[in-house]
Amino acid sequence: MRSKNILTVAKVTNKTMRGFTLVELMISLSIGLVLFAGVLSVFVGMRTTTAETSTFGELQENGRFAISVLTDDLLRQDFWGDYAGRFSTSNLLNFPAGAGNDCVGGGVNNRTFPLAVGHFRTIWGQTLTDAAPNPLGCFVTPTGTRTKDQSDVIQLKRVIGAPVAVPVAGNYYLDTNMTTGGIYQGGAIPVLENARTWLYQHHVYYVREQKVGNDYVPSLMQGRLANLTMNFNPVVDGIEVIRFMYGVDTNGDGVINSYISASGGNMTDALWDNSGGSRILAVKVYVLARSILPDNKYENTSTYQMGDFALTADDNYRRLLFSSTITLYNARVN
């Protein structure tokens, strides 16, 4: 009886330990593959979304920073401290002949410091072209770089916001009261009655492209006075185009009659000089930010309107367009 019971248990055990059939294995593998494909699809989708979000975040940051820098300078354009009149050599006791690597724009009196001829242009711009890539004669273009065609250049002159107590050698300063003043190098400023001293500044903005591999990476460049010369440095990468539309008052009534681009052929000498009843009272700024690297899974065929200029893309770069309108308060005061 005992041997018979052992045989019966062995039969039952062999029956319960039977493995999977081939059909069952194939079904299990199929279900596993479907589940894995679903998980992989979700992972790829999340990775793509994360990459797109990161790119747009970078575009937002770069574009807003560029707009902020340009807005800050334009708001203070033509600010001359305590001096209340038109900024020219007629009421200046002293003014240098020019800065090192001076940026000289269009017009007879359009450089870092005013001359004794013509109206001193405190704001001026031009559209860069392949035929005129360096209209101010001061751009720094090392090997592998180029200025951006169809992007604008703008130059602004003013003093920095707060007066200084101790001028530093290597900078230019405006020493002025309500009626007169002079521009001097730091450390050589005479005492003028009821005067304060301000850091003199000349800024130039344009877009330069740096060759990287088979493509070019654009950067917003800023030129500024330092060590008695105009020096250029990148402000932010990924800025592809800057354009400006100038709000002009052509009849002297203090109301903007139209917005004109520097390249449209309608900007006259009188408008740049703010003379003859004509003034530039506001500036519309357009900044087109572009991703640093292309995305081969994305095709950009959008058109970006910047005033009277339109750029139609046909590549794999993501872009965002920013714009702002800045009132030139100092132009209204004058």
Beta strands, then each sheet from edge to edge (+ up, - down):
strand 1: 123-127
strand 2: 145-147
strand 3: 152-159
strand 4: 172-176
strand 5: 181-185
strand 6: 196-212
strand 7: 215-226
strand 8: 229-237
strand 9: 239-249
strand 10: 258-261
strand 11: 279-290
strand 12: 303-306
strand 13: 309-312
strand 14: 319-327
sheet 1: 1+ 3- 6+ 2-
sheet 2: 1+ 3- 6+ 4- 5+
sheet 3: 1+ 3- 6+ 7- 8+
sheet 4: 10+ 9- 11+ 14-
sheet 5: 12+ 13-
end
